[in-house]
Amino acid sequence: MRKAPPKRHHYVPEMLQKHFTDDHGFLFAFLRNHSYRGILQIKPENIFLEGHLYRRVEKMVLQTLVWKQSFHSLKIMPTQLSLKLSTQ
Protein backbone atom coordinates (compact mmCIF):
# COMPACT_ATOMS: atom_id res chain seq x y z
CA MET A 1 0.00 0.00 0.00
CA ARG A 2 1.40 3.39 -1.04
CA LYS A 3 1.71 6.12 1.50
CA ALA A 4 -0.31 9.23 0.61
CA PRO A 5 1.88 12.25 -0.24
CA PRO A 6 1.89 15.03 2.36
CA LYS A 7 -0.71 17.78 2.03
CA ARG A 8 0.68 20.32 4.47
CA HIS A 9 3.79 22.01 3.06
CA HIS A 10 5.79 24.55 5.07
CA TYR A 11 7.16 27.56 3.23
CA VAL A 12 9.34 28.25 6.29
CA PRO A 13 10.88 24.90 7.25
CA GLU A 14 10.05 23.60 10.72
CA MET A 15 13.74 22.97 11.41
CA LEU A 16 14.36 26.73 11.12
CA GLN A 17 11.29 27.67 13.15
CA LYS A 18 12.44 25.49 16.05
CA HIS A 19 15.37 27.86 16.65
CA PHE A 20 12.86 30.57 17.66
CA THR A 21 10.68 28.54 20.05
CA ASP A 22 10.43 28.97 23.81
CA ASP A 23 11.32 26.24 26.33
CA HIS A 24 8.00 24.48 25.68
CA GLY A 25 8.41 24.40 21.88
CA PHE A 26 5.99 27.25 21.07
CA LEU A 27 6.39 30.25 18.77
CA PHE A 28 4.71 33.57 19.45
CA ALA A 29 2.70 34.77 16.44
CA PHE A 30 0.32 37.52 15.46
CA LEU A 31 -2.03 36.45 12.67
CA ARG A 32 -3.28 39.43 10.67
CA ASN A 33 -6.43 37.65 9.51
CA HIS A 34 -7.23 36.78 13.16
CA SER A 35 -6.04 40.01 14.80
CA TYR A 36 -8.88 39.85 17.33
CA ARG A 37 -7.09 36.88 18.91
CA GLY A 38 -3.96 38.91 19.71
CA ILE A 39 -0.59 37.22 20.08
CA LEU A 40 -0.80 33.43 20.02
CA GLN A 41 1.44 30.64 21.16
CA ILE A 42 1.60 28.11 18.35
CA LYS A 43 3.66 25.02 17.50
CA PRO A 44 5.95 25.17 14.44
CA GLU A 45 4.03 22.33 12.77
CA ASN A 46 0.92 24.55 12.64
CA ILE A 47 2.29 27.81 11.20
CA PHE A 48 3.93 28.98 7.97
CA LEU A 49 2.28 26.25 5.95
CA GLU A 50 -0.05 25.90 3.00
CA GLY A 51 -1.98 22.94 1.67
CA HIS A 52 -0.57 21.35 -1.50
CA LEU A 53 1.96 24.19 -1.97
CA TYR A 54 4.67 22.13 -3.65
CA ARG A 55 2.20 20.22 -5.80
CA ARG A 56 1.05 23.54 -7.30
CA VAL A 57 4.65 24.57 -7.90
CA GLU A 58 5.37 21.20 -9.50
CA LYS A 59 2.30 21.56 -11.73
CA MET A 60 3.42 25.06 -12.82
CA VAL A 61 6.90 23.75 -13.67
CA LEU A 62 5.44 20.91 -15.73
CA GLN A 63 3.15 23.33 -17.57
CA THR A 64 6.12 25.59 -18.31
CA LEU A 65 8.13 22.65 -19.67
CA VAL A 66 5.24 21.61 -21.91
CA TRP A 67 4.89 25.20 -23.13
CA LYS A 68 8.62 25.45 -23.84
CA GLN A 69 8.61 22.15 -25.73
CA SER A 70 5.66 23.31 -27.80
CA PHE A 71 7.35 26.61 -28.54
CA HIS A 72 10.60 24.84 -29.37
CA SER A 73 8.86 22.58 -31.87
CA LEU A 74 7.34 25.67 -33.52
CA LYS A 75 10.80 27.22 -33.86
CA ILE A 76 12.18 24.08 -35.51
CA MET A 77 9.36 23.73 -38.03
CA PRO A 78 10.29 26.75 -40.24
CA THR A 79 13.93 25.59 -40.30
CA GLN A 80 12.93 22.10 -41.33
CA LEU A 81 10.59 23.54 -43.93
CA SER A 82 13.34 25.76 -45.39
CA LEU A 83 15.72 22.79 -45.54
CA LYS A 84 13.14 20.76 -47.43
CA LEU A 85 12.53 23.61 -49.87
CA SER A 86 16.23 24.19 -50.48
CA THR A 87 16.90 20.52 -51.26
CA GLN A 88 14.13 20.28 -53.86
N, C-alpha and C positions, 0 to 999 in steps of 0.2 A: 504494500500500500504506500503510495507516494504521500509525502508530507506536503501540506498546503503551503504555498509561498506566503511570506509575511505580508500583512496588510498595513501595518503601522510603520512608517518610515520616518526616521528622525533626520531633520535637516541640520541640526546641531547634534553631533554624536553624543550618546550617553556617557562615553568614557571621558569626554571633555567636560561635560556638565558636572560630573562627580567631583571635580576639583573645586567646585564652588558651593558644595553642600555644607550644611552644619553637621554637628556631631551625630545627629540622628538620621542623616542622609536626605534631608529636605533642602530644596531651593526656595528662596523667597521670590515671588513673582507678582507683578501687577498686570492683569489682563485688561487691555483697553476695551474689549467688547463686553467685559463683565466688571466695569469700574465700580459698580455699586458694591462689589464684594471686597474692595480694598486690596490690601497686600495679602497674598495667600502663601501658605507653605505647601509645596507640591514636590512629589518625587520626580527624578529625572526621566523615568520611563513614561511619564504622563504629560510632558511639556516639550515644545519644539518638535512636534511631529505632525505628519499629514498622512492621511490614508492614501495608499497606492501612489505615492509620490514618484518613486523610481520606475514604476511601470509606465506612468505617463511620459516620463523622460525617455524611457526605452522606446516607447511607441513613436515619439517625435523623431528620435534618431533614425528609426527604421523608415519612417515616412520620408525623411530627408534623403536617405540613401536611395530609396526608390525613385524619388524625384530627380536626384543627380544622375542615376543610371538612365532614366528616361531622357533627360536633357542630353546626356552624353551620346546616346544612340541617335538623337536628332542631329547632333553636330557631325557625326560620322557619315550619315546618309548623303549629304551633298558631296563630300569627298569621294565616296564610293561611286556616286552617280557620275561625277566628273571623270573619274578613272575609266569607267565603262564607256563614256562618250569619246574619250581620247583614244582608246584602243580600237574603236570601230572604224 
